[in-house]
């Protein structure tokens, strides 16, 4: 069975507002050899699947600089220091879309990218979402709110319109939730 590698040295290589790059020298318990690893340290993230009473998913089309194109996603973002992830999910939903849910349910959490990052992505279902305000996105966000019938989501995933890995994981958590007794 693999064992954790003891970290012998940590060096902050850079602090970049939303993440820090750290170099860690760790020793293999199997071979005894030391290796350098680079870790992006960042806060946890939230994704939220907001569903209106009539079965519409409140989604956003937004420009993503990493892929240089507009994507179709669910609302989400970073959890602030000390903030409860469920509160962050409701906050991100209202900031990005102007919608507020009646109820927020935790669906599951995943390691965002365990080879390179130290954080987790928490997925929430926001039921009976209602528009209460205009969206108030951050200065670095350019997005448009889109309502998508819930039953169209699988087709949009299959056709490659929804491609963000954390959004796909969120809808997987949703499918598992639907199969639970009493939901």
Backbone as JSON, one array per atom type, in Angstrom:
{
  "sequence": "XXXXXXXXXXXXXXXXXXXXXXXXXXXXXXXXXXXXXXXXXXXXXXXXXXXXXXXXXXXXXXXXXXXXXXXXXXXXXXXXXXXXXXXXXXXXXXXXXXXXXXXXXXXXXXXXXXXXXXXXXXXXXXXXXXXXXXXXXXXXXXXXXXXXXXXXXXXXXXXXXXXXXXXXXXXXXXXXXXXXXXX",
  "N": [[0.85, -1.19, 0.0], [0.65, 2.19, -0.92], [2.32, 4.91, 0.77], [2.12, 8.06, 2.56], [4.34, 10.7, 1.53], [7.04, 11.98, 3.29], [7.45, 15.44, 3.85], [10.22, 17.4, 3.4], [11.12, 19.94, 2.95], [9.8, 23.18, 2.36], [9.03, 25.72, 0.09], [7.95, 28.92, -0.63], [7.1, 29.88, -3.73], [5.67, 31.79, -5.1], [3.05, 34.25, -4.72], [-0.12, 34.69, -5.79], [-2.61, 36.18, -5.66], [-5.2, 34.58, -5.96], [-4.15, 32.11, -5.55], [-1.33, 30.33, -4.14], [1.93, 29.4, -5.07], [3.77, 26.68, -4.17], [6.81, 25.05, -3.56], [7.62, 21.8, -2.74], [9.87, 19.63, -1.25], [9.96, 16.25, -1.11], [10.3, 12.96, 0.27], [10.44, 9.76, -1.1], [8.87, 7.01, 0.36], [9.2, 4.49, -0.6], [11.5, 4.33, -2.31], [13.37, 5.99, -1.16], [14.39, 8.2, -2.41], [14.58, 11.74, -2.96], [12.23, 14.14, -4.16], [11.09, 16.99, -6.03], [8.05, 18.72, -5.73], [5.36, 20.64, -7.01], [2.88, 22.67, -5.69], [-0.3, 24.08, -5.94], [-1.67, 26.17, -3.76], [-4.75, 26.94, -2.58], [-7.96, 28.36, -1.69], [-10.94, 26.48, -0.8], [-13.46, 25.63, -3.23], [-16.79, 26.31, -4.42], [-19.57, 24.92, -6.12], [-22.76, 25.44, -7.49], [-25.89, 24.1, -8.15], [-28.5, 25.63, -9.23], [-31.97, 25.43, -9.12], [-35.05, 26.34, -10.4], [-38.51, 26.66, -9.33], [-40.04, 25.76, -11.44], [-38.42, 23.94, -12.73], [-36.13, 24.87, -14.11], [-32.67, 25.25, -14.7], [-30.51, 27.57, -13.37], [-28.07, 28.99, -15.08], [-24.82, 30.14, -16.2], [-23.33, 31.88, -18.87], [-20.05, 32.44, -19.53], [-16.99, 34.18, -20.06], [-13.97, 32.45, -20.2], [-10.72, 32.74, -19.45], [-8.58, 30.92, -19.47], [-9.19, 28.93, -21.4], [-9.86, 30.55, -23.43], [-12.48, 31.13, -24.36], [-16.11, 31.36, -24.36], [-18.01, 29.76, -21.93], [-20.56, 27.41, -20.83], [-21.89, 27.19, -17.71], [-22.54, 26.29, -14.25], [-23.24, 28.49, -11.48], [-20.51, 29.49, -9.33], [-17.58, 29.58, -7.17], [-14.8, 30.83, -5.21], [-14.5, 29.92, -1.77], [-14.65, 32.12, 0.86], [-12.17, 32.99, 3.36], [-12.79, 31.39, 6.4], [-15.49, 31.19, 5.84], [-18.55, 29.42, 5.64], [-19.03, 26.7, 3.44], [-21.66, 26.23, 2.38], [-22.89, 28.7, 2.75], [-21.23, 30.19, 1.11], [-21.93, 29.1, -1.36], [-24.61, 29.99, -1.66], [-24.12, 32.74, -1.64], [-22.4, 33.1, -3.9], [-24.2, 32.28, -5.9], [-26.19, 34.3, -5.76], [-24.63, 36.62, -6.27], [-23.62, 36.12, -8.89], [-25.9, 35.61, -10.43], [-28.21, 36.84, -9.42], [-30.16, 35.35, -8.25], [-31.83, 33.73, -5.51], [-31.96, 30.97, -3.34], [-34.54, 28.83, -1.91], [-33.8, 26.67, -0.42], [-30.74, 25.02, 0.41], [-28.74, 22.29, -0.4], [-26.19, 20.07, 0.43], [-24.44, 18.23, -1.93], [-22.09, 16.81, -2.46], [-18.47, 16.46, -2.35], [-15.33, 17.01, -3.99], [-11.83, 16.33, -4.6], [-10.14, 18.93, -6.02], [-7.96, 18.94, -7.94], [-5.95, 16.69, -7.29], [-3.25, 16.06, -7.8], [-1.93, 18.44, -8.11], [-3.11, 20.5, -6.61], [-4.32, 21.73, -3.41], [-6.92, 21.93, -2.56], [-10.56, 21.57, -2.19], [-13.61, 20.97, -3.99], [-16.84, 21.84, -3.44], [-20.13, 20.78, -3.92], [-23.39, 22.05, -4.28], [-26.94, 21.86, -4.17], [-29.39, 24.08, -5.04], [-32.53, 24.73, -4.26], [-35.73, 25.78, -5.55], [-35.03, 28.33, -6.55], [-35.17, 31.83, -6.86], [-35.4, 34.85, -8.66], [-34.06, 37.73, -7.28], [-32.63, 40.02, -7.52], [-30.51, 42.07, -9.6], [-27.75, 40.57, -11.33], [-24.47, 40.74, -9.82], [-21.64, 40.61, -10.74], [-18.11, 39.94, -10.11], [-15.39, 42.23, -10.84], [-13.63, 40.96, -12.59], [-15.18, 39.18, -13.96], [-17.21, 38.25, -16.72], [-20.26, 37.71, -17.6], [-23.39, 36.06, -18.5], [-26.7, 35.4, -17.56], [-28.45, 32.37, -17.98], [-31.3, 30.43, -18.48], [-31.85, 27.01, -18.31], [-33.69, 24.2, -19.2], [-33.93, 21.57, -16.87], [-34.05, 18.92, -17.79], [-32.72, 19.1, -20.19], [-30.03, 19.23, -19.69], [-28.37, 16.79, -19.69], [-28.21, 16.28, -22.5], [-26.91, 18.59, -23.4], [-24.46, 18.27, -22.16], [-23.59, 15.87, -23.38], [-23.35, 16.72, -26.03], [-21.22, 18.41, -25.88], [-21.5, 21.06, -25.09], [-21.53, 21.81, -22.44], [-18.71, 21.73, -20.62], [-16.95, 22.07, -18.49], [-15.04, 20.55, -16.04], [-15.64, 20.49, -13.25], [-18.29, 21.21, -13.26], [-19.43, 19.08, -14.61], [-18.89, 17.08, -12.72], [-20.52, 18.07, -10.68], [-23.11, 17.7, -11.74], [-23.09, 14.94, -11.82], [-23.04, 14.35, -9.05], [-25.58, 15.36, -8.53], [-27.21, 13.52, -9.95], [-26.7, 11.2, -8.45], [-27.81, 12.04, -6.02], [-30.53, 12.24, -6.71], [-31.22, 9.57, -6.79], [-31.31, 8.73, -4.2], [-33.16, 7.42, -1.45], [-36.22, 8.98, -0.67], [-35.82, 11.44, -1.93]],
  "CA": [[0.0, 0.0, 0.0], [1.44, 3.44, -0.92], [2.33, 5.69, 2.01], [2.43, 9.48, 2.34], [5.76, 11.06, 1.41], [7.39, 13.05, 4.23], [7.92, 16.69, 3.25], [11.45, 17.82, 4.06], [11.37, 21.37, 2.72], [8.73, 23.93, 1.68], [9.46, 27.05, -0.35], [6.94, 29.71, -1.34], [7.64, 30.34, -5.02], [4.94, 32.98, -5.53], [1.71, 34.47, -4.2], [-0.8, 35.24, -6.96], [-3.96, 36.62, -5.31], [-6.15, 33.5, -5.69], [-3.42, 30.91, -5.17], [0.1, 30.42, -3.87], [2.7, 28.3, -5.62], [4.72, 26.19, -3.18], [7.64, 23.9, -3.93], [7.86, 20.91, -1.61], [10.8, 18.51, -1.46], [9.44, 15.12, -0.33], [11.08, 11.74, 0.1], [9.68, 8.55, -1.38], [9.07, 5.95, 1.35], [9.54, 3.25, -1.3], [12.86, 4.31, -2.86], [14.24, 6.85, -0.38], [14.82, 9.33, -3.22], [13.85, 13.0, -2.78], [11.67, 14.73, -5.38], [10.41, 18.28, -5.88], [6.67, 18.79, -6.19], [4.81, 21.99, -6.98], [1.5, 22.61, -5.23], [-1.08, 25.31, -5.94], [-2.47, 26.25, -2.54], [-5.86, 27.87, -2.77], [-9.12, 28.04, -0.88], [-11.93, 25.59, -1.38], [-14.41, 26.2, -4.18], [-18.16, 25.8, -4.42], [-20.42, 24.9, -7.3], [-24.15, 25.36, -7.06], [-26.89, 23.8, -9.18], [-29.73, 26.31, -8.82], [-33.13, 24.98, -9.88], [-36.26, 27.11, -10.11], [-39.68, 25.84, -9.02], [-40.56, 25.15, -12.68], [-37.46, 23.0, -13.31], [-35.08, 25.5, -14.91], [-31.38, 25.42, -14.04], [-29.97, 28.91, -13.56], [-26.69, 28.8, -15.49], [-24.18, 31.35, -16.7], [-22.35, 31.84, -19.95], [-19.01, 33.38, -19.14], [-15.69, 34.08, -20.7], [-12.93, 31.8, -19.38], [-9.47, 33.11, -20.1], [-7.71, 29.75, -19.65], [-9.52, 28.26, -22.67], [-10.09, 31.65, -24.39], [-13.81, 31.05, -24.96], [-17.26, 31.46, -23.47], [-18.48, 28.44, -21.52], [-21.85, 27.32, -20.14], [-21.56, 26.64, -16.4], [-23.35, 26.66, -13.11], [-22.52, 29.48, -10.67], [-19.57, 28.97, -8.36], [-16.43, 30.43, -6.9], [-14.0, 30.55, -4.03], [-15.02, 30.09, -0.41], [-13.84, 33.1, 1.59], [-11.57, 32.49, 4.6], [-13.73, 31.31, 7.51], [-16.87, 31.12, 5.36], [-19.15, 28.1, 5.47], [-19.23, 26.47, 2.01], [-23.07, 26.4, 1.99], [-23.12, 30.15, 2.65], [-20.52, 30.64, -0.09], [-22.73, 28.69, -2.52], [-25.74, 30.92, -1.78], [-23.56, 34.05, -1.97], [-21.97, 33.08, -5.31], [-25.4, 32.21, -6.73], [-26.84, 35.61, -5.83], [-23.74, 37.57, -6.93], [-23.47, 35.87, -10.32], [-27.16, 35.49, -11.17], [-29.32, 37.57, -8.83], [-31.13, 34.39, -7.73], [-31.69, 33.27, -4.13], [-32.7, 29.71, -3.19], [-35.32, 28.56, -0.71], [-33.1, 25.64, 0.35], [-29.45, 24.61, -0.13], [-28.43, 20.93, 0.02], [-24.85, 19.63, 0.04], [-24.5, 17.0, -2.73], [-20.83, 16.08, -2.36], [-17.23, 17.22, -2.51], [-14.25, 16.31, -4.7], [-10.53, 16.98, -4.65], [-10.18, 19.69, -7.27], [-6.92, 18.36, -8.81], [-5.08, 16.28, -6.19], [-1.83, 16.0, -8.17], [-1.35, 19.78, -8.13], [-3.8, 21.47, -5.76], [-4.62, 21.27, -2.06], [-8.28, 22.32, -2.18], [-11.71, 20.74, -2.54], [-14.75, 21.64, -4.63], [-18.07, 21.4, -2.79], [-21.28, 21.0, -4.79], [-24.66, 22.25, -3.59], [-28.18, 21.99, -4.93], [-30.17, 25.21, -4.54], [-33.89, 24.47, -4.72], [-36.7, 26.88, -5.61], [-34.3, 29.59, -6.75], [-36.01, 32.93, -7.33], [-34.62, 36.06, -8.95], [-34.35, 38.78, -6.29], [-31.81, 41.2, -7.8], [-29.68, 41.98, -10.8], [-26.44, 39.99, -11.03], [-23.41, 41.68, -9.43], [-20.39, 39.85, -10.87], [-16.83, 40.58, -9.8], [-14.82, 43.0, -11.95], [-12.96, 40.05, -13.51], [-16.15, 38.25, -14.55], [-18.07, 38.73, -17.79], [-21.19, 36.58, -17.72], [-24.81, 36.28, -18.8], [-27.55, 34.37, -16.96], [-29.2, 31.57, -18.94], [-32.13, 29.38, -17.88], [-31.8, 25.78, -19.1], [-34.52, 23.15, -18.61], [-33.13, 20.54, -16.22], [-33.99, 17.7, -18.6], [-31.83, 19.34, -21.34], [-28.63, 19.24, -19.27], [-27.6, 15.65, -20.21], [-27.94, 16.46, -23.92], [-25.91, 19.65, -23.56], [-23.18, 17.66, -21.77], [-23.22, 14.9, -24.42], [-23.0, 17.45, -27.25], [-20.02, 19.21, -25.65], [-21.78, 22.47, -24.78], [-21.11, 21.94, -21.04], [-17.43, 21.0, -20.63], [-16.16, 22.33, -17.28], [-14.97, 19.29, -15.28], [-16.34, 20.58, -11.97], [-19.73, 21.24, -13.55], [-19.8, 17.68, -14.9], [-18.91, 16.39, -11.42], [-21.69, 18.54, -9.95], [-24.31, 17.02, -12.24], [-22.98, 13.55, -11.38], [-23.53, 14.37, -7.67], [-27.04, 15.55, -8.6], [-27.8, 12.24, -10.35], [-26.64, 10.32, -7.28], [-28.77, 12.55, -5.04], [-31.89, 11.88, -7.15], [-31.45, 8.13, -6.55], [-31.41, 8.47, -2.75], [-34.54, 7.29, -0.97], [-36.84, 10.16, -0.08], [-35.55, 12.71, -2.61]],
  "C": [[0.89, 1.25, 0.0], [1.3, 4.18, 0.41], [2.56, 7.16, 1.67], [3.94, 9.71, 2.32], [6.07, 12.18, 2.41], [7.95, 14.27, 3.48], [9.11, 17.17, 4.08], [11.7, 19.32, 3.96], [10.19, 21.96, 1.98], [9.25, 25.31, 1.33], [8.31, 27.73, -1.08], [7.59, 30.28, -2.59], [6.93, 31.59, -5.51], [3.55, 33.03, -4.93], [0.95, 35.27, -5.26], [-2.28, 35.52, -6.71], [-4.89, 35.46, -5.0], [-5.47, 32.16, -5.4], [-1.97, 31.25, -4.86], [0.76, 29.21, -4.49], [3.79, 27.93, -4.62], [5.5, 25.03, -3.77], [7.89, 23.1, -2.67], [8.85, 19.82, -2.04], [10.32, 17.41, -0.51], [10.23, 13.87, -0.69], [10.16, 10.54, -0.08], [9.93, 7.51, -0.29], [9.47, 4.61, 0.69], [11.0, 3.22, -1.72], [13.86, 5.1, -2.02], [14.73, 8.08, -1.13], [13.95, 10.56, -2.93], [13.41, 13.54, -4.14], [11.06, 16.07, -5.05], [9.01, 18.17, -6.47], [6.22, 20.24, -6.1], [3.32, 21.89, -6.68], [0.89, 24.0, -5.34], [-1.96, 25.27, -4.69], [-3.52, 27.32, -2.74], [-7.0, 27.46, -1.87], [-10.04, 27.05, -1.58], [-12.85, 26.37, -2.32], [-15.79, 25.63, -3.91], [-18.72, 25.87, -5.82], [-21.84, 24.81, -6.8], [-25.04, 25.11, -8.27], [-28.19, 24.44, -8.72], [-30.89, 25.89, -9.73], [-34.34, 25.79, -9.44], [-37.42, 26.15, -9.84], [-40.24, 25.15, -10.27], [-39.5, 24.32, -13.42], [-36.42, 23.59, -14.24], [-33.79, 25.57, -14.08], [-30.87, 26.81, -14.39], [-28.47, 28.73, -13.83], [-26.11, 30.13, -15.96], [-23.3, 31.0, -17.9], [-21.31, 32.88, -19.55], [-17.72, 33.11, -19.88], [-14.71, 33.48, -19.72], [-11.6, 31.98, -20.09], [-8.56, 31.91, -20.35], [-7.93, 29.04, -20.98], [-9.85, 29.26, -23.76], [-11.44, 31.52, -25.11], [-14.89, 31.19, -23.9], [-17.77, 30.04, -23.2], [-19.86, 28.54, -20.88], [-21.6, 26.55, -18.85], [-22.66, 26.94, -15.4], [-22.56, 27.7, -12.3], [-21.57, 28.79, -9.68], [-18.44, 29.93, -8.12], [-15.73, 30.0, -5.64], [-14.77, 30.77, -2.74], [-14.1, 31.07, 0.29], [-13.29, 32.47, 2.87], [-12.61, 32.53, 5.72], [-15.19, 31.17, 7.12], [-17.32, 29.68, 5.26], [-19.4, 27.87, 3.98], [-20.69, 26.63, 1.55], [-23.42, 27.88, 1.85], [-22.43, 30.7, 1.41], [-21.31, 30.28, -1.35], [-23.89, 29.66, -2.73], [-25.25, 32.31, -2.19], [-23.16, 34.12, -3.44], [-23.18, 33.06, -6.25], [-26.02, 33.6, -6.88], [-25.95, 36.63, -6.54], [-23.73, 37.37, -8.45], [-24.78, 35.91, -11.1], [-28.29, 36.38, -10.66], [-30.4, 36.66, -8.27], [-30.79, 34.0, -6.3], [-32.53, 32.0, -3.97], [-33.53, 29.67, -1.9], [-34.54, 27.61, 0.21], [-31.81, 25.26, -0.36], [-29.09, 23.25, 0.47], [-27.03, 20.57, -0.46], [-24.98, 18.3, -0.7], [-23.25, 16.17, -2.61], [-19.66, 17.0, -2.59], [-16.19, 16.36, -3.22], [-12.95, 17.07, -4.48], [-10.44, 17.65, -6.01], [-9.2, 19.14, -8.31], [-5.82, 17.9, -7.87], [-3.6, 16.14, -6.54], [-1.15, 17.36, -8.01], [-1.93, 20.75, -7.11], [-4.16, 20.85, -4.42], [-6.08, 21.47, -1.66], [-9.33, 21.31, -2.63], [-12.76, 21.61, -3.22], [-16.02, 21.02, -4.07], [-19.26, 21.75, -3.69], [-22.56, 21.05, -3.96], [-25.79, 22.31, -4.61], [-28.97, 23.1, -4.26], [-31.58, 25.09, -5.11], [-34.77, 25.71, -4.63], [-36.01, 28.24, -5.68], [-35.22, 30.62, -7.4], [-35.12, 34.14, -7.57], [-35.06, 37.17, -8.0], [-33.6, 40.08, -6.6], [-31.15, 41.02, -9.16], [-28.37, 41.3, -10.4], [-25.43, 41.09, -10.68], [-22.07, 40.95, -9.51], [-19.17, 40.67, -10.47], [-16.32, 41.32, -11.04], [-14.15, 42.11, -12.99], [-13.87, 39.04, -14.16], [-16.96, 38.95, -15.63], [-19.04, 37.58, -18.07], [-22.61, 37.03, -18.04], [-25.59, 35.11, -18.24], [-28.38, 33.7, -18.05], [-30.02, 30.54, -18.17], [-32.17, 28.19, -18.83], [-32.72, 24.76, -18.45], [-33.65, 22.01, -18.08], [-33.0, 19.29, -17.08], [-33.15, 17.87, -19.87], [-30.35, 19.22, -20.98], [-27.86, 18.02, -19.8], [-27.27, 15.77, -21.7], [-26.85, 17.5, -24.14], [-24.51, 19.17, -23.14], [-22.71, 16.75, -22.9], [-22.77, 15.58, -25.71], [-21.8, 18.37, -27.08], [-20.28, 20.68, -25.39], [-21.38, 22.78, -23.33], [-19.86, 21.09, -20.89], [-16.59, 21.18, -19.36], [-16.21, 21.08, -16.39], [-15.72, 19.36, -13.96], [-17.85, 20.67, -12.15], [-20.22, 19.83, -13.85], [-19.86, 16.88, -13.6], [-20.14, 16.8, -10.62], [-22.95, 17.83, -10.43], [-24.27, 15.52, -11.95], [-23.48, 13.44, -9.93], [-25.06, 14.52, -7.65], [-27.74, 14.24, -8.97], [-27.78, 11.25, -9.2], [-27.67, 10.73, -6.23], [-30.2, 12.15, -5.42], [-32.22, 10.42, -6.85], [-31.58, 7.79, -5.08], [-32.87, 8.31, -2.37], [-35.03, 8.6, -0.35], [-36.52, 11.47, -0.76], [-36.43, 12.88, -3.82]]
}
